[in-house]
Amino acid sequence: MSAQPIISLRDIRKTYRMGDMESHVLQGLSLDIFPGEYVCIMGPSGCGKSTLLNVLGCLDQPTSGDYLLGGLNVAHLDDDALSLARCKNLGFIFQSYNLIQGLSVLENIEVPLYYSGMKDAEMRVISERLAHQVGLGHRLYHKPTELSGGQQQRVAIARALSNNPLVILADEATGNLDSKSGQEILEAFDQLNREGKTLVFVTHDERMVERCTRVIRLRDGYLDKDVPGAAAEIRVEEQRALAKAA
């Protein structure tokens, strides 16, 4: 694991104001996330999980504090600079997939690449490779309505990978899936992490504790616990085996 964090939060606070009322949702969170970690953010409803994910994803800005993403402090960038940082560094996977219904599998995967200014031919090569990687090589020109929930989430995974992000952020990524499809998607995430991808999940699913390398639990906007997940030792042993083989 690198000594330099990909994500570094320092005293992050988020307050929402509604008239004369203030709601303090995040209350001084500080944490680091390192390359190759598989992090689950958990906690009861209303604890600040979704707000933290929005801050991590550069979809919302903290009221105060510093957020270093890949070494750049993105906490108080203007909208254009924040969008650029988001496009360059982050991949998103949502519970509801958030695919564009009028686009094919390939075209949905290409969306982040289009906004990065990549040429059409290069986009197509990358999107085809990723579609095959997630097991959808036979569905390249199908629309989301022609796919199962599990297949739509695989498109979302491929889209999240298309810009080779520093971090993949997922919000209840298996919440809309049946148990079989959910298990397949979880196994896909496990494999991505084994390949070195950094994953940060917000979830209510306690099964994730068995799969991730680190569990962060929030309570009332504070960091309540930050402990190794059950997979932490497994990943260490895998890394040791790879090092010996090399």
Summary of the structure (lengths in Angstrom):
residues: 246
radius of gyration: 18.2
end to end distance: 16.7
largest distance: 62.4
contacts: 773
relative contact order: 0.18
helix: 39%
strand: 26%
